[in-house]
């Protein structure tokens, strides 16, 4: 089966296929290469945001970058979201992926973006942090969001993901600002790679628990001696 192209590489800059006019650029295929995973995980962050928006219509989103081994998205929601809600969000993400929604990109000016998102204070916050000029927006179905990209051309590429944990995060990393909800996740190009990664993480957690258990026993033993 021939691998599909999901993006292109211009020197060290990844450009999604929606933006490319010069096809002489190096192709990035749908696989587990560093460049491909960056595109897949960036797109998965948006897929998660779309799922959250479907489940929690009042949700507002701040930023959703790719990080080492995965991605996250910071957002505000009225409901308290816990680890038990991740399964529900994942289910909605899978529905959206299976719907094979086309992902498109368009550009507007920063002033147009400020007007477009005038009722979204978190988007206003993002826009005030970026330089003047063209602003890119990615759209998939009814969901659209500010983003530099790159993204896959269709949600059909986003099938092998896992949401890993929920945390709190101060807006912009400023502890004097409000606390937003942050969900972490990871994604790969195939099921086997995702399973292998999750197994490694689970084994690391078990080692940490065993180490902690051993240390606690030592501390207890020391306390008894000191008593």
GROMACS elastic network, one bead per residue, 0.5 to 0.9 nm:
[ bonds ]
;  ai    aj funct       b0    kb
    3    29     6  0.60872   500
    3    30     6  0.62807   500
    3    31     6  0.79214   500
    4    28     6  0.85131   500
    4    29     6  0.55517   500
    4    30     6  0.56492   500
    4    31     6  0.88264   500
    5     8     6  0.78610   500
    5    17     6  0.77964   500
    5    27     6  0.62938   500
    5    28     6  0.56855   500
    5    30     6  0.60921   500
    6    16     6  0.66317   500
    6    17     6  0.60155   500
    6    27     6  0.79036   500
    6    28     6  0.60484   500
    6    29     6  0.57527   500
    6    30     6  0.59823   500
    6    36     6  0.76073   500
    6    39     6  0.79380   500
    6    40     6  0.88043   500
    6   151     6  0.79540   500
    6   152     6  0.54098   500
    6   153     6  0.65336   500
    6   154     6  0.89516   500
    6   157     6  0.87490   500
    7    14     6  0.68562   500
    7    15     6  0.57097   500
    7    18     6  0.81816   500
    7    19     6  0.89340   500
    7    20     6  0.83160   500
    7    26     6  0.87663   500
    7    27     6  0.63003   500
    7    28     6  0.50515   500
    7    29     6  0.70983   500
    7    30     6  0.86012   500
    7    35     6  0.87639   500
    7    36     6  0.77146   500
    7    39     6  0.76666   500
    7   150     6  0.76608   500
    7   151     6  0.78227   500
    7   152     6  0.70563   500
    7   153     6  0.84283   500
    8    13     6  0.83686   500
    8    14     6  0.57967   500
    8    15     6  0.51448   500
    8    16     6  0.60972   500
    8    17     6  0.65710   500
    8    20     6  0.75473   500
    8    23     6  0.82149   500
    8    25     6  0.60391   500
    8    26     6  0.55176   500
    8    28     6  0.51604   500
    8    29     6  0.84937   500
    9    12     6  0.63784   500
    9    13     6  0.57053   500
    9    15     6  0.60707   500
    9    16     6  0.86375   500
    9    25     6  0.60475   500
    9    26     6  0.51061   500
    9    27     6  0.63419   500
    9    28     6  0.67308   500
    9    35     6  0.83387   500
   10    13     6  0.50949   500
   10    14     6  0.62893   500
   10    15     6  0.70283   500
   10    25     6  0.60103   500
   10    26     6  0.69371   500
   11    14     6  0.82114   500
   11    25     6  0.86462   500
   11    26     6  0.86345   500
   14    28     6  0.85087   500
   14    35     6  0.72574   500
   14    38     6  0.89141   500
   14    39     6  0.81916   500
   14   149     6  0.86227   500
   14   150     6  0.66615   500
   15    18     6  0.82238   500
   15    19     6  0.65946   500
   15    20     6  0.68449   500
   15   149     6  0.77716   500
   15   150     6  0.58431   500
   15   151     6  0.84501   500
   16    19     6  0.57015   500
   16    20     6  0.67776   500
   16    39     6  0.79261   500
   16   149     6  0.72601   500
   16   151     6  0.57548   500
   16   152     6  0.66691   500
   16   153     6  0.75971   500
   17    20     6  0.53064   500
   17    21     6  0.85720   500
   17   150     6  0.85294   500
   17   151     6  0.81934   500
   17   152     6  0.74965   500
   17   153     6  0.67072   500
   18    21     6  0.86975   500
   18   103     6  0.83009   500
   18   104     6  0.65719   500
   18   105     6  0.67139   500
   18   150     6  0.89825   500
   18   151     6  0.84103   500
   18   152     6  0.84427   500
   18   153     6  0.66382   500
   19   105     6  0.76941   500
   20    23     6  0.68076   500
   20    25     6  0.86918   500
   22    25     6  0.64365   500
   23    26     6  0.79833   500
   23    27     6  0.82719   500
   24    27     6  0.84835   500
   28    31     6  0.83952   500
   28    33     6  0.84507   500
   28    35     6  0.69424   500
   28    36     6  0.61507   500
   29    32     6  0.87667   500
   29    33     6  0.82527   500
   29    35     6  0.88281   500
   29    36     6  0.65010   500
   30    33     6  0.82769   500
   30    36     6  0.60396   500
   30    37     6  0.83054   500
   30    40     6  0.83272   500
   30   157     6  0.78658   500
   30   189     6  0.65170   500
   31    34     6  0.88690   500
   31    36     6  0.60385   500
   31    37     6  0.73365   500
   31   188     6  0.78431   500
   31   189     6  0.51885   500
   31   190     6  0.76994   500
   32    35     6  0.81165   500
   32    36     6  0.60762   500
   32    37     6  0.56834   500
   32   188     6  0.63552   500
   32   189     6  0.56617   500
   32   190     6  0.79704   500
   32   193     6  0.82013   500
   33    36     6  0.51930   500
   33    37     6  0.60639   500
   33    38     6  0.85799   500
   34    37     6  0.53078   500
   34    38     6  0.63106   500
   34    39     6  0.89493   500
   35    38     6  0.52296   500
   35    39     6  0.66258   500
   35    40     6  0.88456   500
   36    39     6  0.52482   500
   36    40     6  0.61863   500
   36    41     6  0.85755   500
   36   189     6  0.83001   500
   37    41     6  0.57979   500
   37    42     6  0.81904   500
   37    69     6  0.89462   500
   37    70     6  0.86407   500
   37   187     6  0.75137   500
   37   188     6  0.64337   500
   37   189     6  0.73683   500
   38    41     6  0.53303   500
   38    42     6  0.59631   500
   38    43     6  0.84587   500
   38    66     6  0.66536   500
   38    67     6  0.86875   500
   38    70     6  0.84789   500
   38   150     6  0.81664   500
   38   151     6  0.88145   500
   39    42     6  0.52190   500
   39    43     6  0.61199   500
   39    44     6  0.85543   500
   39    66     6  0.87451   500
   39   149     6  0.77888   500
   39   150     6  0.56455   500
   39   151     6  0.53065   500
   39   152     6  0.62777   500
   40    43     6  0.51779   500
   40    44     6  0.60959   500
   40    45     6  0.87917   500
   40   150     6  0.87957   500
   40   151     6  0.69099   500
   40   152     6  0.64523   500
   40   157     6  0.74656   500
   40   158     6  0.67706   500
   40   187     6  0.69173   500
   40   188     6  0.71443   500
   40   189     6  0.75680   500
   41    45     6  0.62686   500
   41    46     6  0.88177   500
   41    65     6  0.86276   500
   41    66     6  0.62277   500
   41    67     6  0.87348   500
   41    69     6  0.88639   500
   41    70     6  0.61567   500
   41    71     6  0.60864   500
   41   151     6  0.86433   500
   41   158     6  0.84767   500
   41   161     6  0.86094   500
   41   185     6  0.85228   500
   41   186     6  0.66908   500
   41   187     6  0.56823   500
   41   188     6  0.76184   500
   42    45     6  0.53131   500
   42    46     6  0.68789   500
   42    47     6  0.89398   500
   42    64     6  0.76896   500
   42    65     6  0.65034   500
   42    66     6  0.55267   500
   42    70     6  0.85460   500
   42    71     6  0.68697   500
   42   149     6  0.72434   500
   42   150     6  0.70690   500
   42   151     6  0.64361   500
   42   152     6  0.86673   500
   43    46     6  0.52302   500
   43    47     6  0.62729   500
   43    48     6  0.87376   500
   43   149     6  0.80746   500
   43   150     6  0.76149   500
   43   151     6  0.50323   500
   43   152     6  0.62756   500
   43   155     6  0.80999   500
   43   158     6  0.75870   500
   44    48     6  0.60732   500
   44    49     6  0.84729   500
   44    71     6  0.78499   500
   44    93     6  0.87036   500
   44   151     6  0.87844   500
   44   155     6  0.85491   500
   44   158     6  0.63555   500
   44   161     6  0.76822   500
   44   185     6  0.84397   500
   44   186     6  0.81242   500
   44   187     6  0.71446   500
   45    48     6  0.51760   500
   45    49     6  0.63007   500
   45    50     6  0.87385   500
   45    64     6  0.59649   500
   45    65     6  0.73497   500
   45    66     6  0.78274   500
   45    70     6  0.89877   500
   45    71     6  0.62031   500
   45    72     6  0.62931   500
   45    73     6  0.63512   500
   45   184     6  0.88233   500
   45   185     6  0.79044   500
   45   186     6  0.89169   500
   46    50     6  0.60967   500
   46    51     6  0.85447   500
   46    64     6  0.74516   500
   46    73     6  0.83018   500
   46   138     6  0.89436   500
   46   140     6  0.89260   500
   46   143     6  0.88971   500
   46   144     6  0.86768   500
   46   145     6  0.79224   500
   46   151     6  0.89867   500
   47    50     6  0.50756   500
   47    51     6  0.62319   500
   47    52     6  0.86385   500
   47    93     6  0.61603   500
   47    96     6  0.75230   500
   47    97     6  0.78984   500
   47   140     6  0.86143   500
   47   155     6  0.76624   500
   47   158     6  0.80374   500
   48    51     6  0.50540   500
   48    52     6  0.61344   500
   48    53     6  0.85532   500
   48    73     6  0.81125   500
   48    89     6  0.72199   500
   48    90     6  0.76294   500
   48    92     6  0.84351   500
   48    93     6  0.60668   500
   48   163     6  0.88061   500
   48   183     6  0.89262   500
   48   185     6  0.89342   500
   49    52     6  0.50350   500
   49    53     6  0.60789   500
   49    54     6  0.86053   500
   49    59     6  0.88937   500
   49    61     6  0.75759   500
   49    64     6  0.85426   500
   49    73     6  0.73169   500
   49    75     6  0.85719   500
   49    93     6  0.89404   500
   49   143     6  0.85955   500
   50    53     6  0.50554   500
   50    54     6  0.62524   500
   50    55     6  0.87307   500
   50    92     6  0.88547   500
   50    93     6  0.77808   500
   50    96     6  0.84130   500
   50   140     6  0.83608   500
   50   142     6  0.86535   500
   50   143     6  0.59236   500
   50   144     6  0.81954   500
   51    54     6  0.51037   500
   51    55     6  0.62939   500
   51    56     6  0.84323   500
   51    89     6  0.60974   500
   51    90     6  0.78921   500
   51    91     6  0.86340   500
   51    92     6  0.54504   500
   51    93     6  0.54086   500
   51    94     6  0.89936   500
   51    95     6  0.88854   500
   51    96     6  0.75266   500
   52    55     6  0.50903   500
   52    56     6  0.56325   500
   52    57     6  0.76540   500
   52    59     6  0.72272   500
   52    89     6  0.64031   500
   52    92     6  0.81893   500
   52    93     6  0.86266   500
   53    56     6  0.50406   500
   53    58     6  0.71851   500
   53    59     6  0.58102   500
   53    60     6  0.80208   500
   53   143     6  0.80372   500
   54    57     6  0.57450   500
   54    92     6  0.81204   500
   54   143     6  0.89792   500
   55    59     6  0.88819   500
   55    88     6  0.87220   500
   55    89     6  0.76305   500
   55    92     6  0.80640   500
   56    59     6  0.56644   500
   56    77     6  0.71540   500
   56    78     6  0.82641   500
   56    79     6  0.79572   500
   57    60     6  0.85716   500
   57    77     6  0.87401   500
   58    76     6  0.84252   500
   58    77     6  0.64322   500
   58    78     6  0.72040   500
   59    75     6  0.68076   500
   59    76     6  0.55960   500
   59    78     6  0.73634   500
   60    74     6  0.89445   500
   60    75     6  0.55922   500
   60    76     6  0.52316   500
   60    77     6  0.67245   500
   60   120     6  0.70247   500
   60   121     6  0.83618   500
   60   122     6  0.67508   500
   60   123     6  0.80744   500
   61    64     6  0.81945   500
   61    73     6  0.75381   500
   61    74     6  0.62264   500
   61    76     6  0.63851   500
   61    77     6  0.88832   500
   61   120     6  0.86970   500
   61   122     6  0.63588   500
   61   123     6  0.70858   500
   61   145     6  0.85068   500
   62    73     6  0.73346   500
   62    74     6  0.54298   500
   62    75     6  0.54581   500
   62    76     6  0.79873   500
   62   122     6  0.53614   500
   62   123     6  0.63159   500
   62   125     6  0.78771   500
   62   126     6  0.67593   500
   62   171     6  0.80585   500
   62   172     6  0.87034   500
   62   180     6  0.87327   500
   63    72     6  0.82779   500
   63    73     6  0.57571   500
   63    74     6  0.56179   500
   63    75     6  0.76060   500
   63   122     6  0.88654   500
   63   123     6  0.88287   500
   63   126     6  0.75910   500
   63   146     6  0.88953   500
   63   147     6  0.87178   500
   63   172     6  0.89822   500
   64    71     6  0.69709   500
   64    72     6  0.53384   500
   64    74     6  0.62613   500
   64    75     6  0.88151   500
   64   147     6  0.88373   500
   65    70     6  0.88968   500
   65    71     6  0.58108   500
   65    72     6  0.60987   500
   65    73     6  0.68458   500
   66    69     6  0.82280   500
   66    70     6  0.59716   500
   66    72     6  0.68355   500
   67    70     6  0.53180   500
   67    71     6  0.51378   500
   67    72     6  0.75342   500
   68    71     6  0.75953   500
   69   185     6  0.86055   500
   69   186     6  0.63204   500
   69   187     6  0.81859   500
   70   184     6  0.73447   500
   70   185     6  0.56140   500
   70   187     6  0.64024   500
   70   188     6  0.89763   500
   71   183     6  0.84960   500
   71   184     6  0.58481   500
   71   185     6  0.54341   500
   71   186     6  0.59598   500
   71   187     6  0.83192   500
   72   182     6  0.65448   500
   72   183     6  0.54289   500
   72   185     6  0.60513   500
   72   186     6  0.84366   500
   73   181     6  0.81545   500
   73   182     6  0.55451   500
   73   183     6  0.57366   500
   73   184     6  0.69301   500
   73   185     6  0.89186   500
   74   168     6  0.84666   500
   74   169     6  0.71367   500
   74   170     6  0.89933   500
   74   171     6  0.81542   500
   74   180     6  0.60955   500
   74   181     6  0.56207   500
   74   183     6  0.69230   500
   75   122     6  0.83980   500
   75   180     6  0.55532   500
   75   181     6  0.53855   500
   75   182     6  0.64633   500
   75   183     6  0.86505   500
   76   122     6  0.86017   500
   76   179     6  0.83341   500
   76   180     6  0.53146   500
   76   181     6  0.60279   500
   76   182     6  0.88091   500
   77    80     6  0.73447   500
   77    81     6  0.82081   500
   77   180     6  0.80690   500
   77   181     6  0.74827   500
   78    81     6  0.89868   500
   80   181     6  0.86103   500
   81    84     6  0.79121   500
   81    85     6  0.61083   500
   81    86     6  0.82369   500
   81   166     6  0.76375   500
   81   181     6  0.77055   500
   82    85     6  0.55143   500
   82    86     6  0.73067   500
   82   165     6  0.84667   500
   82   166     6  0.63216   500
   82   167     6  0.85593   500
   83    86     6  0.55632   500
   83    87     6  0.81668   500
   83   164     6  0.83896   500
   83   165     6  0.62551   500
   83   166     6  0.60182   500
   84    87     6  0.65819   500
   84    88     6  0.80202   500
   85    88     6  0.53744   500
   85    89     6  0.64735   500
   85    90     6  0.87426   500
   86    89     6  0.50655   500
   86    90     6  0.60043   500
   86    91     6  0.85296   500
   86   162     6  0.89772   500
   86   163     6  0.63590   500
   86   164     6  0.80006   500
   86   165     6  0.78319   500
   86   166     6  0.82122   500
   86   183     6  0.85845   500
   87    90     6  0.50399   500
   87    91     6  0.61314   500
   87    92     6  0.87413   500
   87   163     6  0.80913   500
   88    91     6  0.51450   500
   88    92     6  0.64692   500
   88    93     6  0.87364   500
   89    92     6  0.52100   500
   89    93     6  0.62244   500
   89    94     6  0.87391   500
   89   163     6  0.84687   500
   90    94     6  0.62113   500
   90    95     6  0.86895   500
   90   161     6  0.83341   500
   90   162     6  0.73106   500
   90   163     6  0.69464   500
   91    94     6  0.51634   500
   91    95     6  0.63954   500
   91    96     6  0.88344   500
   92    95     6  0.50395   500
   92    96     6  0.63385   500
   92    97     6  0.86572   500
   93    96     6  0.51317   500
   93    97     6  0.61517   500
   93    98     6  0.86026   500
   93   158     6  0.86961   500
   93   159     6  0.85711   500
   94    98     6  0.60442   500
   94    99     6  0.85031   500
   94   158     6  0.81485   500
   94   159     6  0.66162   500
   94   160     6  0.89937   500
   95    98     6  0.51651   500
   95    99     6  0.62081   500
   96    99     6  0.50545   500
   96   100     6  0.69842   500
   96   101     6  0.70792   500
   96   155     6  0.69645   500
   96   156     6  0.84191   500
   97   100     6  0.55817   500
   97   101     6  0.70956   500
   97   154     6  0.82487   500
   97   156     6  0.50406   500
   97   157     6  0.73500   500
   97   158     6  0.58371   500
   97   159     6  0.62242   500
   98   101     6  0.81257   500
   98   155     6  0.74075   500
   98   156     6  0.60274   500
   98   158     6  0.86958   500
   98   159     6  0.78278   500
   99   155     6  0.74847   500
   99   156     6  0.73196   500
  100   154     6  0.59972   500
  100   155     6  0.51018   500
  100   157     6  0.83171   500
  101   140     6  0.61381   500
  101   141     6  0.62990   500
  101   153     6  0.87016   500
  101   154     6  0.55273   500
  101   155     6  0.52683   500
  101   156     6  0.71545   500
  102   139     6  0.82918   500
  102   140     6  0.59729   500
  102   141     6  0.73167   500
  102   152     6  0.89884   500
  102   153     6  0.60843   500
  102   155     6  0.65418   500
  102   156     6  0.85638   500
  103   138     6  0.68504   500
  103   139     6  0.56769   500
  103   141     6  0.77206   500
  103   151     6  0.76467   500
  103   152     6  0.70890   500
  103   153     6  0.50356   500
  103   154     6  0.51464   500
  103   155     6  0.70576   500
  104   137     6  0.84266   500
  104   138     6  0.57184   500
  104   139     6  0.52741   500
  104   140     6  0.65745   500
  104   151     6  0.87988   500
  104   153     6  0.69556   500
  104   154     6  0.84761   500
  105   136     6  0.67640   500
  105   137     6  0.56660   500
  105   139     6  0.61772   500
  105   140     6  0.89895   500
  105   149     6  0.88878   500
  106   135     6  0.84081   500
  106   136     6  0.57620   500
  106   137     6  0.55012   500
  106   138     6  0.66525   500
  106   139     6  0.81375   500
  107   134     6  0.60818   500
  107   135     6  0.53958   500
  107   137     6  0.60833   500
  107   138     6  0.88363   500
  108   111     6  0.82048   500
  108   112     6  0.60890   500
  108   113     6  0.65159   500
  108   133     6  0.84970   500
  108   134     6  0.55669   500
  108   135     6  0.53536   500
  108   136     6  0.65804   500
  108   137     6  0.78558   500
  109   112     6  0.50963   500
  109   113     6  0.62371   500
  109   114     6  0.86825   500
  109   132     6  0.78374   500
  109   133     6  0.57900   500
  109   135     6  0.56220   500
  109   136     6  0.85906   500
  110   114     6  0.61794   500
  110   115     6  0.86628   500
  110   127     6  0.72103   500
  110   130     6  0.87627   500
  110   131     6  0.83046   500
  110   132     6  0.59365   500
  110   133     6  0.58660   500
  110   134     6  0.60379   500
  110   135     6  0.56899   500
  111   114     6  0.50189   500
  111   115     6  0.62983   500
  111   116     6  0.85620   500
  111   132     6  0.83694   500
  111   133     6  0.87131   500
  112   115     6  0.51043   500
  112   116     6  0.60232   500
  112   117     6  0.86315   500
  112   135     6  0.88170   500
  113   117     6  0.60768   500
  113   118     6  0.81512   500
  113   123     6  0.89161   500
  113   124     6  0.86406   500
  113   127     6  0.77628   500
  113   135     6  0.71455   500
  113   137     6  0.89524   500
  113   146     6  0.86144   500
  114   117     6  0.53844   500
  114   118     6  0.56641   500
  114   123     6  0.80465   500
  114   124     6  0.63034   500
  114   127     6  0.69970   500
  114   128     6  0.88105   500
  115   119     6  0.85211   500
  116   119     6  0.81337   500
  116   120     6  0.89666   500
  117   120     6  0.52756   500
  117   121     6  0.78811   500
  117   123     6  0.63352   500
  117   124     6  0.67960   500
  118   121     6  0.72458   500
  118   123     6  0.81794   500
  118   124     6  0.69787   500
  119   123     6  0.86612   500
  119   124     6  0.84581   500
  120   123     6  0.54339   500
  120   124     6  0.63516   500
  120   125     6  0.87932   500
  121   125     6  0.61842   500
  121   126     6  0.87643   500
  122   126     6  0.63815   500
  122   127     6  0.87111   500
  122   171     6  0.89291   500
  123   126     6  0.50112   500
  123   127     6  0.61559   500
  123   128     6  0.86216   500
  123   145     6  0.88209   500
  123   146     6  0.78845   500
  124   127     6  0.50853   500
  124   128     6  0.61816   500
  124   129     6  0.87872   500
  125   128     6  0.53322   500
  125   129     6  0.66574   500
  126   129     6  0.53227   500
  126   130     6  0.68810   500
  126   146     6  0.85899   500
  127   130     6  0.54535   500
  127   131     6  0.81072   500
  127   132     6  0.89087   500
  127   135     6  0.87441   500
  127   146     6  0.86689   500
  128   131     6  0.77699   500
  128   132     6  0.89717   500
  130   133     6  0.89437   500
  130   135     6  0.89518   500
  131   134     6  0.89186   500
  132   135     6  0.83067   500
  135   146     6  0.73865   500
  135   147     6  0.79396   500
  135   148     6  0.78362   500
  136   145     6  0.86529   500
  136   146     6  0.61081   500
  136   147     6  0.58700   500
  136   148     6  0.59628   500
  136   149     6  0.80925   500
  137   144     6  0.66080   500
  137   145     6  0.55142   500
  137   147     6  0.56607   500
  137   148     6  0.76626   500
  137   149     6  0.86811   500
  138   143     6  0.83964   500
  138   144     6  0.54347   500
  138   145     6  0.56050   500
  138   146     6  0.64789   500
  138   147     6  0.64698   500
  138   148     6  0.85421   500
  138   149     6  0.78272   500
  138   151     6  0.82470   500
  139   142     6  0.71706   500
  139   143     6  0.57905   500
  139   145     6  0.67253   500
  140   143     6  0.54254   500
  140   144     6  0.62362   500
  140   154     6  0.82286   500
  140   155     6  0.81312   500
  141   144     6  0.78179   500
  146   149     6  0.89155   500
  147   150     6  0.81958   500
  151   154     6  0.84703   500
  152   155     6  0.72023   500
  152   156     6  0.89113   500
  152   157     6  0.69846   500
  152   158     6  0.84309   500
  153   156     6  0.86599   500
  153   157     6  0.82099   500
  154   157     6  0.62935   500
  154   158     6  0.81492   500
  155   158     6  0.54013   500
  155   159     6  0.80706   500
  156   159     6  0.67338   500
  157   160     6  0.84077   500
  157   189     6  0.76127   500
  158   161     6  0.71864   500
  158   187     6  0.77775   500
  158   188     6  0.82670   500
  158   189     6  0.78074   500
  159   187     6  0.81966   500
  159   188     6  0.83302   500
  159   189     6  0.78737   500
  159   190     6  0.80127   500
  159   191     6  0.83247   500
  160   186     6  0.86386   500
  160   187     6  0.56574   500
  160   188     6  0.56169   500
  160   189     6  0.64027   500
  160   190     6  0.59709   500
  160   191     6  0.56563   500
  160   193     6  0.88035   500
  160   194     6  0.65910   500
  161   185     6  0.71722   500
  161   186     6  0.55980   500
  161   188     6  0.64113   500
  161   189     6  0.87982   500
  161   191     6  0.84804   500
  161   194     6  0.69979   500
  162   184     6  0.87744   500
  162   185     6  0.55112   500
  162   186     6  0.55028   500
  162   187     6  0.64031   500
  162   194     6  0.79815   500
  162   198     6  0.86127   500
  163   166     6  0.85424   500
  163   183     6  0.71718   500
  163   184     6  0.58865   500
  163   186     6  0.64769   500
  163   187     6  0.87658   500
  164   183     6  0.75685   500
  164   184     6  0.55771   500
  164   185     6  0.50383   500
  164   186     6  0.73488   500
  165   182     6  0.83936   500
  165   183     6  0.58643   500
  165   184     6  0.53940   500
  165   185     6  0.71630   500
  166   181     6  0.72053   500
  166   182     6  0.57508   500
  166   184     6  0.64155   500
  167   180     6  0.86091   500
  167   181     6  0.61103   500
  167   182     6  0.50764   500
  167   183     6  0.63361   500
  167   184     6  0.80297   500
  168   179     6  0.61245   500
  168   180     6  0.57195   500
  168   182     6  0.55434   500
  168   183     6  0.85146   500
  169   172     6  0.81908   500
  169   173     6  0.68221   500
  169   174     6  0.88674   500
  169   175     6  0.86233   500
  169   178     6  0.84020   500
  169   179     6  0.54240   500
  169   180     6  0.51855   500
  169   181     6  0.61667   500
  169   182     6  0.61049   500
  170   174     6  0.55608   500
  170   175     6  0.55425   500
  170   176     6  0.77697   500
  170   177     6  0.60035   500
  170   178     6  0.56997   500
  170   180     6  0.58551   500
  170   181     6  0.86048   500
  171   174     6  0.59286   500
  171   175     6  0.76707   500
  171   176     6  0.85970   500
  171   177     6  0.56469   500
  171   178     6  0.57592   500
  171   179     6  0.60964   500
  171   180     6  0.62384   500
  172   175     6  0.86053   500
  172   177     6  0.78881   500
  173   176     6  0.88761   500
  173   177     6  0.81094   500
  174   177     6  0.55020   500
  174   178     6  0.82625   500
  175   178     6  0.75131   500
  175   179     6  0.79739   500
  176   179     6  0.89942   500
  186   194     6  0.81480   500
  187   190     6  0.86743   500
  187   193     6  0.89990   500
  187   194     6  0.67026   500
  188   191     6  0.73519   500
  188   192     6  0.88399   500
  188   193     6  0.64067   500
  188   194     6  0.56971   500
  189   192     6  0.89199   500
  189   193     6  0.74877   500
  189   194     6  0.80473   500
  190   193     6  0.57349   500
  190   194     6  0.66224   500
  190   195     6  0.89105   500
  191   194     6  0.52501   500
  191   195     6  0.61567   500
  191   196     6  0.86208   500
  192   195     6  0.51032   500
  192   196     6  0.60743   500
  192   197     6  0.85970   500
  193   196     6  0.50750   500
  193   197     6  0.61429   500
  193   198     6  0.86338   500
  194   197     6  0.51839   500
  194   198     6  0.62109   500
  194   199     6  0.86158   500
  195   198     6  0.51955   500
  195   199     6  0.61448   500
  195   200     6  0.87063   500
  196   199     6  0.51496   500
  196   200     6  0.63399   500
  196   201     6  0.87939   500
  197   200     6  0.51918   500
  197   201     6  0.63436   500
  197   202     6  0.86981   500
  198   201     6  0.50684   500
  198   202     6  0.60846   500
  198   203     6  0.85886   500
  199   202     6  0.50776   500
  199   203     6  0.61340   500
  199   204     6  0.85570   500
  200   203     6  0.52188   500
  200   204     6  0.62000   500
  200   205     6  0.87276   500
  201   204     6  0.50804   500
  201   205     6  0.62902   500
  201   206     6  0.87842   500
  202   205     6  0.50978   500
  202   206     6  0.63554   500
  202   207     6  0.87674   500
  203   206     6  0.50602   500
  203   207     6  0.62768   500
  203   208     6  0.86765   500
  204   207     6  0.51139   500
  204   208     6  0.62681   500
  204   209     6  0.86902   500
  205   208     6  0.50562   500
  205   209     6  0.61888   500
  205   210     6  0.86388   500
  206   209     6  0.50155   500
  206   210     6  0.61270   500
  206   211     6  0.84985   500
  207   210     6  0.51037   500
  207   211     6  0.60598   500
  207   212     6  0.85067   500
  208   211     6  0.50402   500
  208   212     6  0.60499   500
  208   213     6  0.84740   500
  209   212     6  0.50378   500
  209   213     6  0.60029   500
  209   214     6  0.85544   500
  210   214     6  0.61456   500
  210   215     6  0.85937   500
  211   214     6  0.51459   500
  211   215     6  0.62279   500
  211   216     6  0.86593   500
  212   215     6  0.50540   500
  212   216     6  0.61155   500
  212   217     6  0.86333   500
  213   216     6  0.51263   500
  213   217     6  0.62751   500
  213   218     6  0.86796   500
  214   217     6  0.51852   500
  214   218     6  0.62974   500
  214   219     6  0.87013   500
  215   218     6  0.50244   500
  215   219     6  0.61520   500
  215   220     6  0.85896   500
  216   220     6  0.61022   500
  216   221     6  0.85053   500
  217   220     6  0.50486   500
  217   221     6  0.60771   500
  217   222     6  0.85593   500
  218   221     6  0.50082   500
  218   222     6  0.61054   500
  218   223     6  0.85527   500
  219   222     6  0.50616   500
  219   223     6  0.61395   500
  219   224     6  0.86476   500
  220   223     6  0.50570   500
  220   224     6  0.62613   500
  220   225     6  0.87390   500
  221   224     6  0.51521   500
  221   225     6  0.63704   500
  221   226     6  0.86915   500
  222   225     6  0.50967   500
  222   226     6  0.61391   500
  222   227     6  0.85634   500
  223   226     6  0.50161   500
  223   227     6  0.60462   500
  224   227     6  0.50661   500
